[in-house]
Every structure is written in C-alpha cells, then in structure tokens.
C-alpha cells in the first residue's frame, strides 16, 4: 500500500515530464485525399509549429544572416524531378525562414497548445503537379535547429552559447495516388489544361480599314496547371488572317495576343475561341468558349502591299466557310485558291501555278460532282 501511494504521488510529476519531452518544434504536411490525375495541381501545405518561449531562451542562430525564425527547413521535393513539378506560393508579408536554396516567406497561422507547450505556427503553400501516373512520393521534410542551456555575454560578440547542440525533426513522407487522364470524351484541340478555367477575348478597337491589323487578346484564368499546358493553336477567323502570336504570363493569368490582319470588308465577327480542359471537380472534359466580337472593316484608304493584296484576293475568291485542304499542293498561300473558285461545300483540284503540280488525287481528296478545269491566269507568272 505504501508503494502504491508513493507511485500515485509521482503521477503528476511523470505527466509533467512527458509533456515537457515534446519537441520544441514539429513539422507536418497536409495534402487532400486523392486520387488525382496527371497534370492536376495538388495543393500541399507544409506546417511548422515552434515553441516561441523555448526559442527565445535557448535558440542559437544557424547562420550569420538574420532570419525571422532561427531554424532551417529542408524541402527535398522542391528540387526539379521527372515525376513532379512544384510551385511555391510565398506569403507577400510572411516570416523569412532559411531553406536549402534561398529564404522562403511563410504565412503566420493561429497558435495551438499541446501539453504544456504553446506552439506558434507558420505555413508554406506548394502546388505539386504530378507528371506521371502511379504513386508519387514526397520525401520527408526536415527542420534543423540549434540550442543551448548555458550562455555567457561576450563584450564584442554578445550572447554566446556554452553548450551548443543541434537537433532535427522530420515529417512523415507523403504519397499521392495519380491516374492517367481519361481518353474517353477527350475533345479535339485538348492541349493539356487540367483544372477549372475561364477564357475571355478582347480587342482594343472595334473598327479598322482593310489591310490593317488589330490585336486580339485571349486571356485564360483559373485554378490548375495554368502555367504548364501548351498554348492553343492559332484560331481560324473568317475574313481575317492570323499573322503571329505573343504570350504574356502572370501568376494569375496567361494571355495570348494574336496579330490579326483584316482581309474582307463589312460588318464581321471575330469567331469564338475554344479552350478544352479537364475539370478536376467533376472529372469530365469541358470547353470554355469566348464570346464573338463584332468588328467593322472599312475600305482601304491607300494602296496595299502586294502580299496583303494576295491575301485579300485569296479570301475573296474562296466562298465563306471554304478552306483549302490541309495538304493542298504543298503550295504557298499565294498559290490558292483555284481558278475558278469552288462552290460552297465542294472541294477542288489544285489549280495553281506551283511547280511541280501534284496529281488531283493527292491534293483534292473527294472530287466534287463537276470537275473543275484548271485555267492558268494569262498574266500570272509561276512563283519561285
């Protein structure tokens, strides 16, 4: 009975010692439950808790460069890898913490209590994009710190530790289950966009003269692999010719600016532009589409360059909605359309002055009901 009373008397002391044995720093990784798909941006949050009182009384700085917190974080999966791509979303006004390459700014969170310790918390948001299907393993994260129990004040160097020690705490490894993107229902023109996106088109001017150019800006915003999917193909705009594209990037958007030449007069429309993407919330393919833009093209005020005249003549000869076959003659655009122009809905043989002239079967595909006769313009010479 006496021994039992003595043991019971020691229980409060044992609980206090156990509580104090909790490390002054911990690190954890929070990731949503999967499975995920290839190219899906997965938000992974790295969370660190630290006993501010312990660091104030016992911490020893690891580096001469001053940081907001006296420990170093090692995130091995930030290094480029064939299985993943990682983007760090730093807090603009966060706390500077040393990392293996350069300091990172961490977001301050609410404090938590565990036993007799009160932990302040910081968080770093990372977007992990898996590049291959299977199991993606994110290695453990390490936090290294130095501390001492006894210090002395030096006249020149200030507070100096007498019994400096180092310690390291580690998180558990994180595994993400990743599947391939489904092939069923994948739309034509899919360029790898995975997430939730919206698209808008705008141009600075609603009117221009024949042979002039305008800037058509197509902006994509949303959450997902915004910075990783391939640029969309140049759009087909009846009455206009796309001459080039410039891409502009920011953290929140990607803008594709097309240089568009007007080759037809009248009240026209810049046709809608589509962006197919895989919606991760619904698990299906969807398509974001821009609204058409009305543009008035007036007659040219001056003589136009020869190249522009050729493009205008080609658009005038081709009926609305007609486009030459993709492999038409292997000619330059100035070699088509054929003479005379085909009827709407039909396809024509390759009647141009290009040399060598291919056979009709190799360039025309299905022949129309009425076979077109090739007539070379009398005043036109063969291009080089």
Buried (B, 14 or more C-beta within 10 A) or exposed (E): EEEEEEEEEEEEEEEEEEEEEBBBBBBBBEBEEBEBBBBBBBEBBBBBBBBBEBBEEBBBBBEEEEBBBBBBBBBEBBEEEEBBBBBBEBBEEBBBBBBEEEBBBBBBBEEEEEEEBBBBBBBBBBBBBBBEBEEBEBBBBBBBBBBBEEBEEEEEEEEBBEEEEEEBBEBEEBEBEBBEBEEEEEEEEBEBBBBBBEBBBBBEEEEBBBBBBBEBBBBBBBBBBBBBBEEBEBBEBBBBBBEEBEEEEEEEEBBBBBBBBBBBBEEBBBBEBBBBBBBBEEEEBBEBEBEEBEBBBEEBEEEBEEEBBBBBEBBEBBEEEBEBBEEBBEBEEBBBBBBEBBBEEBBBBBBBBBEEBBEBEEBBBEBBEEEBEBEEEEEEEEEE
